[in-house]
Amino acid sequence: MLKIKRIYEPAEKNDGFRVLVDRLWPRGVSKERAELDLWAKDIAPSTALRKWFGHDLKRWKSFQDKYEKELWGNAGALKALRKLRRAHKNMTLLYGAKDTEHNEAVVLARIL
């Protein structure tokens, strides 16, 4: 099972392998509380793309397209994450954004 959740939500046993997919560390979350197995900052949107999007919903469709293009251009990181996905029964992609429907984890889960 592949899940998506905010890193601010408590870790649960059924989260399985927990992967933070943000380039920046989320504010107010200690490394202990995060209970991460992997911080995959190399799979996150580029700084330029993240700043351009700025969580502007009018840019959501374009953001998805641009991020997907970045992912395919970063085939090594995507392949490594897919390999981890196959190796773990449960995986949770973690993100820090407040918007639960319009963030990079949603796009990444679709690709995985």
C-alpha positions as CSV (number, residue, x, y, z in Angstrom):
1,M,0.0,0.0,0.0
2,L,1.2,3.5,-0.9
3,K,0.0,6.3,1.4
4,I,0.4,10.0,1.4
5,K,0.3,12.1,4.6
6,R,1.5,15.3,6.2
7,I,4.7,14.9,8.2
8,Y,2.9,16.8,11.0
9,E,0.6,13.8,11.5
10,P,1.8,11.2,14.0
11,A,3.7,8.2,12.7
12,E,1.6,5.0,12.7
13,K,2.8,1.4,12.6
14,N,1.0,0.8,9.2
15,D,2.9,3.7,7.6
16,G,5.6,1.2,6.7
17,F,8.7,2.8,5.1
18,R,8.4,6.6,5.7
19,V,9.9,8.9,3.0
20,L,9.9,12.7,3.2
21,V,9.6,14.0,-0.3
22,D,10.2,17.7,0.4
23,R,13.5,19.5,-0.4
24,L,13.3,21.6,2.8
25,W,13.0,20.2,6.3
26,P,9.5,21.0,7.7
27,R,9.4,23.6,10.4
28,G,8.8,22.5,13.9
29,V,9.4,18.8,13.3
30,S,12.3,17.2,15.1
31,K,14.1,14.4,13.4
32,E,13.1,12.0,16.2
33,R,9.4,13.0,15.8
34,A,9.5,12.6,12.0
35,E,10.5,8.9,12.4
36,L,11.8,8.9,8.8
37,D,13.4,6.0,7.0
38,L,14.5,8.3,4.2
39,W,14.6,11.9,3.3
40,A,14.5,11.9,-0.5
41,K,15.2,15.6,-1.2
42,D,16.6,14.7,-4.6
43,I,13.1,13.5,-5.7
44,A,11.5,16.8,-4.6
45,P,10.6,19.5,-7.0
46,S,13.5,21.9,-7.8
47,T,13.7,25.1,-5.8
48,A,12.8,27.1,-8.9
49,L,9.7,25.0,-9.6
50,R,8.6,25.0,-5.9
51,K,9.0,28.8,-5.7
52,W,7.2,29.3,-9.1
53,F,4.2,27.1,-8.0
54,G,3.9,28.8,-4.6
55,H,0.8,26.7,-3.9
56,D,-1.1,28.9,-6.4
57,L,-4.0,26.6,-7.5
58,K,-4.2,28.3,-10.8
59,R,-0.7,26.8,-11.5
60,W,-1.5,23.3,-10.3
61,K,-2.0,21.7,-13.7
62,S,1.2,23.2,-15.0
63,F,3.1,22.4,-11.8
64,Q,2.1,18.7,-12.2
65,D,3.4,18.7,-15.8
66,K,6.6,20.4,-14.9
67,Y,7.3,18.3,-11.9
68,E,6.6,15.1,-13.8
69,K,9.1,16.3,-16.5
70,E,11.6,16.9,-13.7
71,L,11.0,13.4,-12.3
72,W,11.6,11.7,-15.6
73,G,14.8,13.8,-16.0
74,N,15.9,12.5,-12.6
75,A,15.5,8.8,-13.6
76,G,18.1,7.6,-11.1
77,A,16.3,9.0,-8.1
78,L,12.9,7.8,-9.4
79,K,14.3,4.3,-10.1
80,A,15.7,4.1,-6.6
81,L,12.4,5.1,-5.0
82,R,10.5,2.6,-7.2
83,K,12.9,-0.1,-6.0
84,L,12.3,0.8,-2.4
85,R,8.5,0.8,-3.1
86,R,8.7,-2.8,-4.4
87,A,10.8,-3.8,-1.4
88,H,8.3,-2.6,1.2
89,K,4.8,-3.8,1.7
90,N,3.7,-0.3,2.9
91,M,5.3,3.0,2.1
92,T,4.2,6.5,3.1
93,L,5.2,9.6,1.2
94,L,5.4,12.6,3.6
95,Y,5.1,16.2,2.8
96,G,4.9,19.5,4.7
97,A,2.4,21.5,2.7
98,K,-1.0,22.5,4.3
99,D,-2.9,21.6,1.1
100,T,-3.5,17.8,1.2
101,E,-4.6,17.6,-2.5
102,H,-2.2,19.9,-4.3
103,N,1.4,19.0,-3.4
104,E,4.3,17.0,-4.8
105,A,3.5,13.8,-3.0
106,V,0.2,13.5,-4.9
107,V,2.1,13.8,-8.2
108,L,4.8,11.4,-7.1
109,A,2.4,8.8,-5.8
110,R,0.7,8.8,-9.2
111,I,4.0,8.2,-11.0
112,L,5.0,5.4,-8.6
